[in-house]
Each structure stands twice: as structure tokens, then as C-alpha cells.
């Protein structure tokens, strides 16, 4: 190990040579070399991870350039994998770089993931996240999760030392295409950089055994007001053990989680009085941008105050971007299985835009 190269880390109290050696011996798989994967790969490579695996089967497009900052105009049309491996080699020639020129599928996930100590999920769709989760549960590998939702970013660590899995937070997929990825919904270029950097930090914490890993906590970052919020969640025993993958990871057109648009809810609200709107953002978020039609019950308190809900009415949950409200629907159904529950797509972000346009 070139100690002089990493002297700024080695000299850091609480890190030192021992932690640096753990990085050198580690094998990390990054699934996706896009907006999230690029900062993950660049920082892990620079910090001295011994082996980096990269799963990526896409080519560089001009629409990638505003957020996938390792690529340039001359790379358009080239394999992302080839470009990024060349850039990473120039950054740190000591790292062992293993390219997997493919997308992660049910047929190759277990084989690829089995060769690594930890997985960083830098994908942008639900099927891939459930596939990564289930593979890691089978293989007993931790994985670092990151997701983008408009101006928000979400980060957590799943399956870490027997901790909760992705299915403990989101037991079943939402309806097909109910939450668009950044290709459909847009993303501000800098947000993936922030979230990916936080993912890299969590990976380093797991490997070097430092700090408090985000196991059992979902960190929510709001880029519009520069705020962070932690949502705790519990392990569900049935999700901690798995012997095989699902037969398919295509998202069915099902009604596991019913979602409605802001416009649809406004129509329901005007035509009926058998509804109740519950805002599951934090008290601070609600105070900054209150919805006069809603009652505020933060998601972290929902299970405790579930009795306040009018279970005989149709309950509509809303949050900032539409993710926490999905979890709220799951919590409500666990308490009142026969009730009617809906999540409002896009949350307050789309609510404000839609109301102004009506």
C-alpha cells in the first residue's frame, strides 16, 4: 500500500492504517454507472478500495451529460463501461477494476454479486432494487441504497449485520410506472452527485467499521431547502431470509399500492366528503409549506397515532415527493386491512405545481 497516497486518511483520528487496509482488501460492486454510480466510483476509487466491480450495459447519451459528469461530449455513443474504466484507471492505477458489460438480471445477479463483499445500488428503477435486495439477502451481502425523486434523495443501508432489508421498508412494488425514473420525471444535475457521495460514505463506513451506518434508517435529503431527515424503520422477520429469487422482477400492473394524481384527488375532493388527507411529512416540513386540507401526522409517528384516522373514509396520504406516502399506505393497511388507502403521486412537489396550473 502506498501510504503517502492515502496519508490524509491514515492520519485521520479514528481511521488510521487499519481502516485503510480494510479498504484495500475490500471488493465493492457498483450497479450502474450513471448519475449515482459515478460519484460512488470516483470516490471509492480515489480512497483506495482494492477491487471495484461495475455493472453497466448502456452507452453515453447527450442527455446524460448534465449529471453524469465523468463523461464528455466526445464520449457520446461509446460504452459507459469502457469510458469509465479508462477514467478510473487514470485516477488510481492501483485499483483492480472489473467490468460487467451487462445489465443486472435474474439470470446473472447471484453469480456477479457473489464475488463481492458489498453492493452499492446506483440503479434508477424498482425491479433492479428488488433484484439487488433479494440477491443480497440470499448471499448475505449488505447493500447501500440510493434513489432520486425530483429534488429529493434517499439513502439507506440494507441487510447490514442482520438489519432490515429493502422489503422491510417497501414490502411490495408500487404499480407499474407509478413513480417515474429521472428519464421521465427529470432530475437536477447536482442532486445525484450529493446522493452518490453519501452512498460512497456509507460504503466506506461499512467496510472500515467506523461511525453509525444507516441501517434501519432512511436518510431523506431535500435539495430545495438543504434539509436532512431520518426515518427509522424496523426489521420484518419474513424479509430477512430468502432461498431463491422471484420468478420475475417485472413490475405487474397491480393494485398493491393505489396511487392517485393530484388532479384526480382534487376531483374526488370536490365531488365527495368521504375522504381524509394525511400529510406524513415532518412537523418542520409541514410548517414551512402547510396544506390546509390535511392533518399532519409525521410518518415516524403514524403507527402510534393510527387511531386518529377515520378508517371508514378513504384515506389519502401525501409527503414531499410521494415516497413516504407509499410507506404510510403500508402502515395503514397493516392496522386496518379492509380500509381504502391511496398515496398521492409526486407529493407536495407536484401538488404545488398542479394547483397553480388549475
Secondary structure, 3 states (H helix, E strand, C coil): CCCCCCHHHHCCCCCHHHHHHHHHHCEEEEECCCHHHHHHHHHHHHHCCCEEEEECCCECCHHHCCCCCCCCHHHCCCEHHHHHHHHHHHHCCCCEEEEECCCCCCCCHHHHHCCCCEEEECCCCHHHHHHHHHHHHHHCCEEEEEEEECCEEEEEEECCCCCCCHHHHCCCCCCCCCCCCHHHHCCCHHHHHHHHHHHHHHHHHHHHCCCCCCECEEEEEECCCCEEEEEECCCCHHHCCCCCCCCCCCCCCCCCCCEECHHHHHHHHHHCCCEEEEECCCHHHHHHCCCCCEEECCHHHHCCCHHHCCCCCEEEEECCCCCHHHHHHHHHHHHCCCCEEEEECCHHHHHHHHHHHC
